[in-house]
Amino acid sequence: MGFLSFLTKGLKKTRNELVVQVDGISGKLTPETLEELEEILILSDVGVRTAGKICSDLAARVGRRSLGDGELRRELREVLVDLLSPDEGLDLSRKPAVILVVGVNGVGKTTTIGKLTNYLMGEGKTVLLGAADTFRAAASEQLEVWAKRCGAQIICHQEGADPAAVVFDSITAGKARGADVILCDTAGRLHNKKNLMDELAKIDRVITREAPESSREVLLVLDATTGQNGLNQAREFASACGVTGVVLTKLDGTAKGGVVVGIKDQLGLPIKFVGVGEQINDLRPFSARDYATALLFDEGEEAAP
């Protein structure tokens, strides 16, 4: 399944809520219709500030011309593409690339790591997993299942071990074995707990010391169904551990998929991957145009600019 089809299916709930209301706006854009559109966008969890920006950009783009059937959606799509661009993939240029995956409990972090491992190995990369979530019972065992399923190597310590030590050993092993990517899990953090954030900072120092020449990514996994709370999590993590990108999961479970736009606009964090299902292949690199198209058009529907 192509990425556009994959997203179109996953964003169905959001699109069904959004399109009917957007299509109810026709003719010339007026202050009243722009206010109506702003409310529609806020309800899709774009966020108040971002919704206002979208409407301002749309008004500047459309001017005083009258919009026909479906034209508002096409113009809105182009505004969203501009706001979400450019697409930014993972930086794996200097091996072993080190990817630290962070996020609160319950967002699907460990499962996302498994899917990301499958994706990277499908791209021909050798992957070593570091099971640095040493606090959650059976977390390492869960990651070991994913490692075996994908054919990846894994470094584990006993439950309760120092997560930074696991990361240290993972980097050491990754260098020795010639891994392309070292992908490290971390314990689910409560983003408002300083001591836990301090631990992430300790892990960061280990990576800086042991892999100074490596490409680095800090991926924050967010559950799309949490909406604006996810945006608050992203803000806290970004300030604590230098997040380089976001992986958004469970887009298929929410009617508020507009949170993607708010994260990119308000925090400047690129969306690097999105997940819209439970299967191993249901995690793909993000595309701004495909996302904006899937948000506003059914598959096969005329969506030409």
C-alpha positions in Angstrom: 0.0 0.0 0.0 1.4 3.4 -1.0 1.9 6.0 1.7 -1.0 8.2 0.5 -3.4 5.2 0.6 -2.0 4.3 4.0 -2.6 7.8 5.4 -6.0 8.2 3.7 -7.2 5.1 5.5 -5.7 6.1 8.8 -7.1 9.7 8.8 -10.6 8.7 7.9 -12.1 9.7 11.3 -10.5 13.2 11.2 -11.4 13.7 7.5 -15.0 12.7 8.0 -15.3 15.4 10.7 -13.4 18.0 8.8 -14.6 17.8 5.2 -18.3 18.1 5.7 -17.8 21.3 7.6 -15.2 22.8 5.3 -17.4 22.0 2.3 -20.2 24.0 3.9 -18.1 27.1 3.3 -18.4 28.5 -0.2 -18.1 31.7 -2.2 -15.7 34.5 -1.1 -13.9 34.3 2.1 -15.3 36.8 4.6 -14.4 37.5 8.2 -17.4 35.5 9.2 -16.5 32.4 7.1 -12.8 32.6 8.2 -14.0 32.6 11.8 -16.1 29.6 11.0 -13.2 27.8 9.4 -11.0 28.7 12.4 -13.4 27.0 14.7 -13.5 23.9 12.5 -9.7 23.7 12.6 -9.6 24.1 16.4 -12.0 21.2 16.8 -9.7 19.0 14.7 -7.0 19.8 17.3 -4.8 22.1 15.2 -4.7 24.5 18.1 -5.9 28.1 18.5 -2.8 29.9 17.4 -2.1 27.6 14.5 -5.7 27.7 13.3 -5.5 31.5 13.2 -2.3 31.4 11.2 -3.8 29.0 8.7 -6.8 31.2 8.2 -4.5 34.3 7.7 -2.4 32.5 5.2 -5.4 31.1 3.4 -7.0 34.6 3.1 -3.8 36.0 1.7 -3.6 33.2 -0.8 -7.2 33.3 -2.0 -7.8 37.1 -1.8 -11.2 38.2 -2.9 -11.9 35.5 -5.6 -14.9 33.3 -5.2 -14.3 29.6 -4.4 -16.2 26.8 -6.2 -17.0 23.3 -5.1 -14.0 21.6 -3.4 -11.7 24.6 -4.1 -11.5 25.7 -0.5 -10.1 22.2 0.4 -7.5 22.4 -2.4 -6.4 25.8 -1.3 -6.3 24.7 2.4 -4.2 21.8 1.4 -1.6 24.0 -0.1 -1.5 26.2 3.0 -1.0 23.0 5.2 1.7 21.7 2.9 3.6 25.0 3.2 3.3 24.9 7.0 4.4 21.3 7.4 7.3 21.4 4.9 10.0 20.5 4.4 9.9 16.7 5.0 12.8 15.7 7.2 14.0 12.1 7.3 16.3 10.5 9.8 19.9 11.5 9.8 21.8 8.3 9.5 24.8 9.7 7.7 27.5 8.9 10.2 27.5 5.4 11.6 26.7 4.1 14.0 23.8 6.5 14.0 22.3 6.7 17.5 18.6 7.0 17.9 17.1 7.6 21.4 13.4 7.1 21.7 11.5 8.9 24.4 7.9 9.4 25.5 5.5 8.9 28.3 3.9 5.5 29.3 1.2 4.2 27.1 2.0 5.9 23.8 3.2 2.7 22.1 6.9 3.6 22.4 8.3 0.0 22.5 6.0 -1.1 19.7 7.0 1.9 17.6 10.7 0.9 18.1 9.9 -2.5 16.8 8.2 -1.1 13.7 11.0 1.4 13.2 13.5 -1.5 13.4 11.6 -3.4 10.8 11.5 -0.3 8.5 15.3 0.4 8.9 16.2 -3.2 8.2 14.0 -3.2 5.2 16.1 -0.3 4.0 19.2 -2.5 4.3 20.4 -1.1 7.7 21.9 -3.3 10.4 20.2 -2.4 13.7 21.2 -3.0 17.3 18.6 -2.4 20.0 19.4 -1.1 23.5 16.8 -2.1 26.1 17.3 0.9 28.4 13.7 0.8 29.7 14.9 -1.1 32.8 12.0 0.0 35.1 8.9 -1.3 33.5 8.4 -5.0 34.2 9.0 -7.1 31.1 10.0 -4.1 28.9 13.2 -5.7 27.9 11.4 -9.0 27.1 9.0 -7.1 24.9 11.8 -5.5 23.0 13.6 -8.9 22.7 10.5 -10.3 21.0 10.7 -7.4 18.5 14.4 -8.0 18.0 13.9 -11.6 17.2 10.9 -10.9 14.9 13.0 -8.4 12.9 16.3 -10.2 13.1 18.0 -7.4 15.0 20.7 -7.6 17.7 19.9 -6.4 21.2 21.7 -5.4 24.4 19.8 -6.0 27.7 20.6 -5.6 31.4 18.7 -6.9 34.4 15.5 -5.1 35.5 16.3 -2.0 37.6 19.8 -1.5 36.0 21.1 2.0 35.2 19.6 2.9 31.8 22.7 5.0 31.0 24.8 1.9 31.5 22.6 0.0 29.0 23.1 2.9 26.5 26.9 2.8 27.1 27.1 -1.0 26.5 24.8 -0.6 23.4 27.1 2.0 21.9 30.2 -0.1 22.7 28.6 -3.2 21.1 27.3 -1.3 18.1 30.8 0.1 17.3 32.4 -3.3 17.7 29.8 -5.1 15.5 29.7 -2.4 12.8 26.0 -1.6 13.3 24.5 1.1 11.1 22.0 2.2 13.7 21.8 1.9 17.5 18.2 2.3 18.6 17.7 2.8 22.3 14.4 2.4 24.2 13.9 4.5 27.4 11.5 4.2 30.3 8.2 5.9 29.9 8.7 9.3 31.4 6.2 11.5 33.1 7.1 14.7 31.4 6.6 16.9 34.5 8.9 14.9 36.7 12.3 16.6 37.0 14.3 13.6 38.2 13.2 11.5 35.3 14.2 14.2 32.9 17.5 14.5 34.6 18.1 10.8 33.8 17.4 11.5 30.2 20.1 14.2 30.4 22.5 11.6 31.8 21.9 9.3 28.9 22.4 12.2 26.5 25.8 12.9 28.1 26.8 9.2 27.6 25.9 9.4 23.9 27.9 12.6 23.6 30.9 11.1 25.2 30.9 7.7 23.6 29.6 8.5 20.1 30.7 12.1 19.4 31.1 11.5 15.7 27.8 9.6 15.2 24.6 11.0 13.7 22.1 11.5 16.5 18.3 11.6 16.7 16.0 11.9 19.7 12.6 10.8 18.6 9.6 11.6 20.7 6.7 9.2 20.4 3.3 10.8 20.9 -0.2 9.3 20.9 -2.4 11.3 18.5 -5.5 10.5 20.5 -4.2 12.6 23.4 -4.5 15.8 21.2 -3.3 19.0 22.8 -1.9 17.1 25.8 0.5 15.5 23.3 1.5 19.0 22.3 2.3 19.8 25.9 4.4 16.6 26.2 6.3 17.6 23.1 7.0 21.1 24.6 8.4 19.6 27.8 10.5 16.9 26.2 11.9 19.4 23.6 13.2 21.6 26.4 14.6 18.7 28.4 16.4 16.4 25.9 16.8 18.1 22.5 14.1 16.3 20.6 14.9 16.2 16.9 11.7 14.8 15.6 8.3 13.3 16.4 6.7 9.9 15.7 3.0 10.2 15.9 1.1 7.0 16.6 -2.6 5.9 16.6 -3.7 8.5 13.9 -6.3 5.9 12.9 -7.9 6.1 16.4 -8.7 9.8 16.5 -10.9 12.5 14.9 -8.3 15.1 15.9 -5.4 14.3 13.6 -4.9 18.1 13.1 -2.5 17.9 16.1 0.2 17.1 13.6 0.0 20.7 12.2 0.1 22.3 15.7 3.2 20.4 16.7 5.1 21.4 13.6 3.9 25.1 13.7 4.2 25.8 17.4 7.3 23.8 18.3 9.1 23.7 15.0 9.6 19.9 15.4 9.4 17.8 12.3 7.1 14.9 12.1 9.4 12.1 11.0 7.1 9.0 11.1 3.4 8.3 11.5 1.7 5.2 12.6 -1.9 4.3 11.6 -2.4 0.7 12.6 -1.2 -2.3 14.5 0.7 -4.2 11.8 4.5 -4.2 11.7 4.5 -2.2 8.4 2.0 0.4 9.8 4.8 3.0 10.4 6.0 5.2 7.5 8.1 8.3 6.9 6.1 11.4 7.0 5.1 13.4 3.8 3.6 16.8 4.2 1.8 16.7 0.9 0.4 13.2 1.4 -0.7 14.1 4.9 -2.5 17.3 3.8 -4.1 15.4 1.0 -5.3 12.5 3.1 -6.6 15.0 5.7 -8.9 16.6 3.1 -9.6 14.2 0.3 -10.8 10.6 0.0 -8.7 8.2 -2.0 -9.3 8.7 -5.7 -11.1 11.9 -5.1 -10.0 14.8 -7.4 -7.3 16.7 -5.4 -5.3 18.4 -8.1 -4.0 21.9 -7.2 
